[in-house]
Amino acid sequence: MPYQNITGTLSERDVEEIKTALQTIEEKLPFLINLTAEERRRLFKMGSKSLSFVNNSLSAAQSNPKILPASFDLDEFARDYELAVALTDVLFQLRQLTEKVDDTLMAVSSEAMNSGLQVYDYIKTAAKRTPGLKTIAESLGKRFKVTRNKSVKANSQA
């Protein structure tokens, strides 16, 4: 569906229910961790090709457990693989949702900004003949003022 003007609302109750649902999701994943940038860099990454490789390795190990050393935990390997598959599915759905939320936020924010700019233009025009609007126009105009430090810095970098 092509993008059109967005008309929607979220009540405070809706927002709280969404936050509660997200908290429930997080509670269902008590094993989630945070990695440092260095840890992320060092870890093997498992994409779709690697997922197939690990699945085949698991099948081979389960079919031939006697070739594995006693220290190899086949059950843990199976649990890791199953969790990776499940989290891959969850992550795919979360990314789709995040993309929709992000795109909608960008579009609706743009709509709001455009409306704000229209109001600002109306107020600037009306301020010339309507007492009391000059202060409001100046206040709104602060959004577009460039401070001297920023303009001096920009000129020195050019």
N, C-alpha and C positions, 0 to 999 in steps of 0.2 A: 504494500500500500504506500503510495507516495505521501510524503510529509505534507500535512495540512495544519492549519491553526489548531493548537491543542487547547481543549477545554476539559478541565478536570479539577477535582478537588481532593484533598486528603484532610479529613478531620483530625483533630488531636487524638481522638480515640483510634482512628485508623493507623496513625503513625505509631501510637503506643502498641497496638496489636501487631504491627509489622515488626517493631523492635523486639517484642516478646517472641514472635515466630523465629526471628533471627537468633535470638538468645537460645531458643529451644534447639535450633540446628547446631549451634556451637556446643550445647550441653550433650547432644548426641554424638559429638566428636571429641570426647575428653582427651584423646591421645594427640590432638593437634599440637604442633610445635612451631617455633620461630627459629629460622636458621640465620646465621650471620651471612654477610656477603661472601666471606671466605669459605664458609661451610658449603654454601650453594655452589661456589666455583669448583670445589673439590669433588663433589658428588657426581656419580654417574647419572646421566639423564635418561629416562626411559620414555621414548616416543612410541608411535604405533608399531614401527618395525621392531623395536626392542621388546615391546609387549608380547609380540608373537614369539620372539626368541625365548623370553622367560617362560612363556606358556609351554613351549616345546621342551625346554630344559626341565621344567617341573614334571611334565608327563614322562620324560625319559627317566628322571630320578625316581618317580613313583613306580615305574615299571621295572626298575633295576635297583632297588634299595640296597642290595648286597654289595654293590660296587662303591658305595659311599662310605667314608670313614665314620666310625662310631661318634666322632665329635660333630658331624654334620647334622643339624636339626632340620630334618625334612618337614616336620609339622610346622615349624616356624617359617620355613621357605614358602609353604603352601599358604599360610596365613598372610604373609607379606604380599604375595602375589594377589590373593583374593581381595585384600584391602586396597592394593594399588588399582585393581580393576574397578572396584566400587567407588573409590575416590575420583578416578578418572571420569566416571559417569556423573558424579555429583558436581565436579569442577566444571564439566561441560555445560551443565544446566545453570550453574551459578554464573559462569561467564556470559551465557546468553542473556540472563536476567540483568547482570551488571551492564552489559552493552546497551540493553533497552533503557535502563534507568539513566545511564550516562547520556545517551542520545536524546532522550526526552528532556532531561535537565538542561542540556545545551540548547535545545530548540525553545523550550518554554522560557528559559532565561533570556534568550535573544528576543523573544516576543515581549517580555517584560521590559527589557532595556529599550527596545524600539518605542514602546508606549511611553516610557519615562522620558525619552528624548523628545517625543511629540509634545508632551506636557511642558517640558522645559522651554521648547520653542514658543508655545502658546503663552507661557508666563512671561518670557522675555518680551514678546510683542505687547502683551497686555500691560506690562509694567511701565510702559511709556505713557500710558494714559490712566492707569488705575492705581490710586494711592495704596501703599502697603505691599505691593507685589515686588518692588525693587529688592527688598531684603531677601525675599524668597528666591528671586532669580539669582541673586549673588550667592546665596547659600547653595543652590543647586549647581551653579557654575563652578564651585570649588572642585567638583569632580574632574573638571577639564583644565584646571590651572596647573601649569608646570612650575615647580619651584625653581628658584634661581640656581640652587646647587645642582639639580638634575640637568638643567639646560647647559650650565657651564661644563659639567661632566660629559654630557653628550657631545658638546662642541670639541672638547679636548680629545675625545676618542675618534672623532670623524677624520 
